[in-house]
Amino acid sequence: MHFKPLLLIYLSVKQLTLNQIESSDEIKKWLGQLPVDKQPIATQLLTRLRFVSRDGYAQWFNSALNSLSMTGNYAMYSVRKLPKNTPLWDRSGAIQLRPGTSQGSEDLVYSLISNASRRTQNALDHPSIADLKQNRIKNILLIDDSIGSGDRVASFINAMLQHDSFLSWWSLGLMHITVLSYARPAGAQAKIIDQVKGSDHGKRVYPKSEKITFNSHFVFNQEELSKRWGDNYQSILDLCYSIKLIPKWALRGYGRVMGNIIFEHSVPNNIPGLLWFQDRQNRWNALLPERALPDWFILLINSNACIVSNSSRGVSEQMQALLTLIKKGVKNTTIIAHRLNCEHKLILAYFDMAEKSGFINQNHRLTKVGYELVFKFTRNKKLEKRNRKLYIPTSWCADSTSNQPQTLLQKASNDSSNDQEEFADSIWDF
């Protein structure tokens, strides 16, 4: 299995604008639960959320499948939460039946897997143990939308291992698992491998770490909050901790992930609890109750006032961010992957694409075409409009900054504007 660089995808991710937030009565009602001095911080929190539509997720899924070159037949399974110590298989080796009620994000993933298996002859949709044996399956693909703590993925793999045949194939190195997710924290990989049954000792012929690989569109450092929540992240953290009606485990989201990615088909529990936690006595009303986007919210994020993170000039913002870093002298692929919050192999693929497109040469220096491209989209960036109604020459001031005070609302608005301008500097400015 290898990664095809020419099948990279450029997704649209939406975020709320300040004007849009102020125009929503539902959001105003939610903000009204907070003290007046905390409402600007809550507004800033909302502007840092990133929304992925159903079509956007489906586009990522299909393109990610194409980018994984599988040899022979392979099996696809949707990761789902199972009761503790419950095997995935029944006694006959078939998949345990799913509940009749909706399973949230799993429902969409099941549908996408079903469609993909009908398009591709060598892809099996949730096959049984007998099907795995008959088709000599060696590659298992586990699909999830967003990995938070990694507990669900680890428990799902352990549930697969609760069958003698599957455990035997796994121990003999006949099975390889690829975990495909839209987003995950960088530390989740080690945690999942640690929780999966088996040994990872260096003297093992098939250590478990060599039998599990991960592929995600967005990989982020859980502790680098400024990339997802801005320079004022500490104020946002203080706001989350100030809501005493929310359980401690949910204040920063499950696993303390403090995520900010929300799917139209599902709201992960790793985002701040004040957004989705509903107090049973209705002392705290969630903005996204039942971890689902209300209809009014979907209409809001799909309105014209939303900021869309995609390229309107033919070259993706991912490529723009890469070329900008190269122009600044940053050429180390590991550093670039860290700066852009994505897989290292994805950065290598972008370098390959940039070279084939004539943007850089073999020494990873910008060509004339690359320089012209960087100059073009840098020149097209909108400059911040200054408010000169209270203009005071700097020579009149005691220092180089204006002494005019800002109100809380003005500060929140400026923070939001800065956030919007920073958004184009990376693939995902989280």
C-alpha positions as CSV (number, residue, x, y, z in Angstrom):
1,M,0.0,0.0,0.0
2,H,1.3,3.5,-0.8
3,F,0.1,7.0,-1.1
4,K,-0.6,8.5,-4.5
5,P,0.4,12.2,-4.6
6,L,-1.6,13.1,-7.7
7,L,-4.9,12.3,-6.0
8,L,-4.6,14.9,-3.3
9,I,-7.8,16.8,-2.4
10,Y,-8.6,20.3,-1.6
11,L,-11.6,20.6,0.7
12,S,-13.9,23.4,1.6
13,V,-14.2,24.1,5.3
14,K,-16.5,26.8,6.6
15,Q,-16.3,29.0,9.6
16,L,-18.8,31.5,11.1
17,T,-18.3,35.3,10.7
18,L,-18.9,37.8,13.4
19,N,-21.8,39.5,11.5
20,Q,-23.4,36.1,11.0
21,I,-23.1,35.2,14.7
22,E,-24.7,38.6,15.6
23,S,-27.6,38.0,13.2
24,S,-28.6,34.7,14.8
25,D,-31.3,34.8,17.5
26,E,-30.5,31.3,18.6
27,I,-26.8,32.1,19.1
28,K,-27.7,35.3,21.0
29,K,-30.0,33.3,23.3
30,W,-27.1,30.8,23.9
31,L,-24.7,33.7,24.6
32,G,-27.2,35.2,27.0
33,Q,-26.5,32.4,29.5
34,L,-23.0,33.9,30.0
35,P,-22.0,37.1,31.9
36,V,-21.7,40.1,29.6
37,D,-17.9,40.3,30.0
38,K,-17.5,36.6,28.8
39,Q,-19.8,36.9,25.7
40,P,-17.0,38.4,23.5
41,I,-14.8,35.4,24.3
42,A,-17.6,33.0,23.5
43,T,-18.1,34.8,20.2
44,Q,-14.4,34.4,19.4
45,L,-14.7,30.6,20.3
46,L,-17.5,30.3,17.7
47,T,-15.4,32.0,15.0
48,R,-12.6,29.4,15.6
49,L,-14.9,26.4,14.8
50,R,-14.5,24.6,11.5
51,F,-17.4,22.9,9.8
52,V,-17.2,20.1,7.3
53,S,-20.3,19.4,5.2
54,R,-21.6,15.9,4.2
55,D,-20.5,16.4,0.6
56,G,-17.1,17.6,1.8
57,Y,-16.7,14.5,4.0
58,A,-17.8,12.2,1.2
59,Q,-15.4,13.9,-1.2
60,W,-12.5,13.3,1.2
61,F,-13.5,9.7,1.8
62,N,-13.7,8.8,-1.9
63,S,-10.4,10.6,-2.7
64,A,-8.7,9.0,0.3
65,L,-9.7,5.6,-1.0
66,N,-8.3,6.4,-4.4
67,S,-5.0,7.5,-2.8
68,L,-4.5,4.2,-1.1
69,S,-3.2,1.7,-3.6
70,M,-4.4,-1.7,-2.2
71,T,-3.0,-4.9,-3.7
72,G,-5.7,-7.6,-4.0
73,N,-9.0,-7.6,-2.1
74,Y,-9.4,-5.5,1.0
75,A,-12.1,-5.2,3.7
76,M,-13.7,-2.0,5.0
77,Y,-15.3,-1.5,8.4
78,S,-16.9,1.5,10.0
79,V,-15.5,2.1,13.5
80,R,-18.3,2.2,16.1
81,K,-18.5,2.1,19.8
82,L,-19.2,-1.3,21.2
83,P,-20.2,-2.4,24.8
84,K,-17.1,-3.2,26.9
85,N,-15.6,-6.6,26.2
86,T,-18.1,-7.3,23.4
87,P,-16.6,-9.1,20.4
88,L,-17.3,-7.7,16.9
89,W,-18.3,-11.2,15.7
90,D,-21.0,-13.6,16.7
91,R,-20.4,-17.3,17.1
92,S,-20.7,-18.0,13.4
93,G,-18.1,-15.3,12.6
94,A,-20.6,-12.8,11.2
95,I,-20.7,-9.1,12.2
96,Q,-22.8,-8.4,15.3
97,L,-26.0,-6.7,14.3
98,R,-26.1,-3.0,14.6
99,P,-28.9,-1.4,16.7
100,G,-32.0,-0.2,14.8
101,T,-31.6,3.3,16.1
102,S,-29.4,6.0,14.5
103,Q,-25.7,5.6,15.3
104,G,-24.7,9.2,14.4
105,S,-21.6,9.5,12.3
106,E,-21.4,5.8,11.7
107,D,-24.6,5.9,9.6
108,L,-23.0,8.1,6.9
109,V,-19.8,6.1,7.0
110,Y,-21.8,2.9,6.5
111,S,-23.5,4.4,3.4
112,L,-20.2,5.6,1.9
113,I,-18.6,2.2,2.4
114,S,-21.6,0.5,0.8
115,N,-21.4,2.8,-2.3
116,A,-17.6,2.3,-2.5
117,S,-17.9,-1.5,-2.4
118,R,-20.3,-1.4,-5.3
119,R,-17.9,0.7,-7.4
120,T,-14.8,-1.3,-6.6
121,Q,-14.8,-5.0,-7.2
122,N,-11.9,-5.7,-4.7
123,A,-13.5,-3.8,-1.8
124,L,-15.6,-5.8,0.6
125,D,-18.3,-4.2,2.8
126,H,-18.1,-5.4,6.4
127,P,-17.2,-9.0,5.5
128,S,-17.6,-11.9,7.9
129,I,-14.7,-14.2,9.1
130,A,-15.7,-16.7,6.4
131,D,-15.6,-14.0,3.7
132,L,-12.2,-12.9,4.9
133,K,-10.9,-16.4,4.7
134,Q,-12.5,-17.2,1.3
135,N,-11.1,-13.9,-0.3
136,R,-7.7,-14.2,1.4
137,I,-8.1,-10.6,2.8
138,K,-4.8,-9.2,4.0
139,N,-5.7,-5.5,4.3
140,I,-8.3,-4.1,6.7
141,L,-9.5,-0.5,6.3
142,L,-11.1,1.0,9.4
143,I,-12.9,4.3,8.7
144,D,-13.8,7.0,11.2
145,D,-14.7,10.6,10.8
146,S,-12.6,12.1,13.7
147,I,-10.4,10.4,16.2
148,G,-10.2,12.1,19.6
149,S,-8.7,10.1,22.5
150,G,-8.3,7.0,20.4
151,D,-10.3,4.8,22.8
152,R,-13.0,3.9,20.3
153,V,-10.6,2.8,17.6
154,A,-8.5,0.8,20.0
155,S,-11.6,-1.0,21.5
156,F,-12.9,-1.7,18.0
157,I,-9.6,-3.4,17.0
158,N,-9.6,-5.4,20.2
159,A,-13.2,-6.4,19.5
160,M,-12.0,-7.7,16.1
161,L,-9.3,-9.7,17.8
162,Q,-11.9,-11.6,19.9
163,H,-12.1,-14.3,17.3
164,D,-9.6,-17.2,17.2
165,S,-9.2,-17.1,13.4
166,F,-8.7,-13.3,13.2
167,L,-6.4,-13.3,16.2
168,S,-4.3,-16.1,14.6
169,W,-4.0,-14.2,11.3
170,W,-3.1,-11.1,13.2
171,S,-0.4,-12.8,15.3
172,L,1.2,-14.4,12.1
173,G,1.4,-11.0,10.4
174,L,-1.1,-11.9,7.8
175,M,-3.3,-8.9,8.5
176,H,-2.5,-5.2,8.1
177,I,-4.9,-2.5,9.5
178,T,-5.1,1.0,8.1
179,V,-7.0,3.5,10.1
180,L,-8.5,6.1,7.8
181,S,-9.9,9.2,9.6
182,Y,-10.6,12.8,8.6
183,A,-8.8,14.2,11.6
184,R,-6.8,13.0,14.6
185,P,-4.4,14.3,17.3
186,A,-0.8,13.4,16.7
187,G,-0.6,11.5,20.0
188,A,-3.6,9.3,19.3
189,Q,-1.5,6.9,17.1
190,A,0.8,5.8,19.9
191,K,-2.1,5.6,22.4
192,I,-4.1,3.3,20.0
193,I,-1.2,1.0,19.4
194,D,-0.5,0.8,23.1
195,Q,-4.1,-0.2,23.9
196,V,-4.4,-2.8,21.2
197,K,-3.7,-6.3,22.4
198,G,-0.4,-7.8,21.5
199,S,3.3,-7.1,22.0
200,D,5.4,-4.4,20.4
201,H,8.7,-5.7,21.6
202,G,11.6,-5.2,19.2
203,K,12.4,-8.9,19.1
204,R,8.9,-9.8,17.9
205,V,8.8,-11.0,14.3
206,Y,5.6,-9.0,13.7
207,P,5.3,-6.2,16.3
208,K,1.9,-4.6,16.4
209,S,3.1,-1.1,15.5
210,E,4.2,-2.5,12.1
211,K,0.7,-3.9,11.5
212,I,-1.2,-0.7,12.0
213,T,-0.8,2.5,9.9
214,F,-2.8,5.7,10.1
215,N,-3.9,8.1,7.3
216,S,-5.6,11.4,8.1
217,H,-6.4,14.5,6.2
218,F,-5.6,16.7,9.2
219,V,-3.2,15.8,12.1
220,F,-2.9,18.3,14.9
221,N,-0.9,18.6,18.1
222,Q,-3.4,18.4,21.0
223,E,-1.4,20.8,23.2
224,E,-0.7,23.5,20.6
225,L,-4.0,25.3,21.3
226,S,-3.0,28.5,19.6
227,K,-3.1,26.9,16.2
228,R,-6.7,26.0,16.6
229,W,-8.0,28.7,18.9
230,G,-5.7,31.7,18.2
231,D,-3.3,33.6,20.4
232,N,-6.1,34.3,22.9
233,Y,-6.6,30.6,23.6
234,Q,-6.1,31.0,27.3
235,S,-9.2,33.2,27.6
236,I,-11.2,30.5,25.7
237,L,-9.9,27.9,28.1
238,D,-10.8,30.0,31.1
239,L,-14.3,30.4,29.6
240,C,-14.7,26.6,29.2
241,Y,-13.6,26.0,32.8
242,S,-15.9,28.7,34.2
243,I,-19.1,26.8,33.3
244,K,-19.6,24.8,36.5
245,L,-22.7,23.0,35.3
246,I,-20.6,21.0,32.8
247,P,-18.8,17.9,34.0
248,K,-15.1,18.1,34.3
249,W,-14.5,15.4,31.7
250,A,-16.4,17.4,29.1
251,L,-15.0,20.9,29.8
252,R,-12.3,20.5,27.1
253,G,-14.2,17.7,25.3
254,Y,-13.6,14.0,25.8
255,G,-10.0,13.1,26.3
256,R,-9.2,16.8,26.9
257,V,-8.7,17.1,23.1
258,M,-10.2,20.6,22.8
259,G,-11.0,19.9,19.1
260,N,-12.7,22.4,16.8
261,I,-13.8,20.3,13.9
262,I,-17.5,19.8,13.5
263,F,-19.2,17.6,10.9
264,E,-22.6,18.4,9.4
265,H,-23.6,14.8,10.0
266,S,-22.1,14.5,13.5
267,V,-20.8,16.7,16.4
268,P,-17.7,15.0,18.0
269,N,-17.6,14.9,21.8
270,N,-14.0,16.1,21.7
271,I,-15.0,19.8,21.2
272,P,-15.6,22.0,24.2
273,G,-18.5,20.8,26.3
274,L,-20.3,24.2,26.6
275,L,-21.2,23.7,22.9
276,W,-23.0,20.4,23.1
277,F,-23.5,19.4,26.8
278,Q,-27.1,19.7,27.9
279,D,-27.9,19.9,31.6
280,R,-30.7,17.6,32.6
281,Q,-32.4,20.3,34.6
282,N,-32.0,22.8,31.7
283,R,-29.8,25.1,33.8
284,W,-27.4,25.1,30.8
285,N,-28.8,24.9,27.3
286,A,-26.4,23.6,24.6
287,L,-26.0,25.3,21.3
288,L,-25.7,21.9,19.6
289,P,-27.9,19.7,21.7
290,E,-27.7,15.9,21.3
291,R,-24.4,16.4,19.5
292,A,-26.2,17.3,16.3
293,L,-26.4,20.4,14.2
294,P,-29.9,21.9,14.3
295,D,-31.5,22.8,10.9
296,W,-31.2,26.5,11.6
297,F,-27.4,26.0,12.2
298,I,-27.0,24.2,8.9
299,L,-28.7,27.0,7.1
300,L,-26.5,29.5,8.9
301,I,-23.2,27.9,8.0
302,N,-24.3,27.4,4.4
303,S,-25.3,31.0,3.9
304,N,-23.3,33.4,1.8
305,A,-21.9,35.1,4.9
306,C,-19.8,32.1,5.8
307,I,-16.0,32.2,5.2
308,V,-15.1,29.3,2.8
309,S,-11.5,28.0,3.0
310,N,-10.8,27.0,-0.5
311,S,-9.0,28.5,-3.5
312,S,-10.8,30.7,-6.0
313,R,-7.6,31.2,-8.1
314,G,-7.0,27.7,-9.4
315,V,-4.2,26.9,-6.9
316,S,-5.2,25.4,-3.5
317,E,-4.5,27.2,-0.3
318,Q,-2.5,24.1,0.7
319,M,-0.1,24.7,-2.2
320,Q,-0.1,28.4,-1.5
321,A,0.9,27.8,2.1
322,L,3.7,25.4,1.0
323,L,5.1,27.8,-1.6
324,T,4.9,30.7,0.8
325,L,7.0,28.8,3.4
326,I,9.5,27.8,0.7
327,K,9.8,31.4,-0.3
328,K,10.5,32.3,3.4
329,G,13.4,29.7,3.4
330,V,11.6,26.9,5.2
331,K,12.5,23.7,3.3
332,N,12.6,21.0,5.9
333,T,9.7,18.7,5.2
334,T,9.2,17.7,8.9
335,I,9.0,21.4,9.9
336,I,6.6,22.2,7.1
337,A,4.4,19.3,8.1
338,H,4.3,20.6,11.7
339,R,3.6,24.2,10.5
340,L,0.8,23.1,8.2
341,N,-0.7,20.5,10.6
342,C,-0.7,17.6,8.2
343,E,0.9,14.2,7.5
344,H,4.7,14.2,6.6
345,K,4.0,11.9,3.6
346,L,1.3,14.4,2.5
347,I,4.0,17.2,2.4
348,L,6.3,14.9,0.4
349,A,3.4,14.5,-2.0
350,Y,2.9,18.2,-2.2
351,F,6.6,18.7,-3.0
352,D,6.3,16.2,-5.7
353,M,3.3,17.9,-7.2
354,A,4.9,21.3,-6.9
355,E,8.0,20.1,-8.8
356,K,5.9,18.4,-11.5
357,S,3.8,21.6,-11.8
358,G,7.0,23.7,-12.4
359,F,6.6,25.7,-9.1
360,I,9.9,24.5,-7.6
361,N,13.0,22.9,-9.0
362,Q,14.8,19.7,-7.9
363,N,16.6,21.7,-5.1
364,H,13.2,22.7,-3.7
365,R,13.7,26.4,-4.7
366,L,11.0,28.4,-6.3
367,T,11.1,28.7,-10.1
368,K,10.1,31.9,-11.9
369,V,6.6,30.5,-12.2
370,G,6.5,29.8,-8.5
371,Y,7.7,33.3,-7.6
372,E,5.1,34.9,-9.9
373,L,2.4,32.7,-8.3
374,V,3.4,33.6,-4.7
375,F,3.5,37.3,-5.7
376,K,0.0,37.0,-7.3
377,F,-1.9,35.5,-4.3
378,T,0.1,37.6,-1.8
379,R,-0.9,40.8,-3.7
380,N,-4.5,39.7,-3.9
381,K,-4.8,39.4,-0.1
382,K,-7.3,41.9,1.2
383,L,-5.6,44.5,3.4
384,E,-7.3,45.4,6.7
385,K,-9.3,48.6,6.5
386,R,-8.2,51.0,9.2
387,N,-10.7,53.0,11.1
388,R,-9.4,56.6,10.9
389,K,-12.4,58.3,12.6
390,L,-10.3,58.6,15.8
391,Y,-7.0,59.0,14.0
392,I,-4.1,60.4,16.1
393,P,-0.6,60.9,14.5
394,T,1.9,58.7,16.2
395,S,4.1,61.7,16.9
396,W,1.5,62.9,19.3
397,C,1.6,59.6,21.3
398,A,3.9,58.7,24.2
399,D,4.8,55.5,22.3
400,S,4.3,54.0,18.9
401,T,0.8,52.7,19.6
402,S,-2.5,54.5,19.8
403,N,-3.7,55.4,23.3
404,Q,-7.3,55.1,22.3
405,P,-9.0,52.3,24.4
406,Q,-11.0,49.5,22.8
407,T,-14.3,48.2,23.9
408,L,-14.8,44.4,24.5
409,L,-17.0,44.2,21.4
410,Q,-14.4,46.0,19.2
411,K,-11.6,43.7,20.6
412,A,-13.7,40.6,19.7
413,S,-14.4,42.0,16.2
414,N,-10.7,42.7,15.7
415,D,-9.7,39.3,16.9
416,S,-12.2,37.7,14.5
417,S,-10.8,39.8,11.6
418,N,-7.3,38.7,12.5
419,D,-8.4,35.1,12.7
420,Q,-9.9,35.3,9.2
421,E,-6.7,36.8,7.7
422,E,-4.5,34.1,9.5
423,F,-6.8,31.4,8.1
424,A,-5.2,31.5,4.6
425,D,-1.7,31.0,6.0
426,S,-2.0,27.3,6.4
427,I,-4.0,24.3,5.2
428,W,-6.0,24.5,8.4
429,D,-5.3,27.4,10.7
430,F,-6.6,25.7,13.9
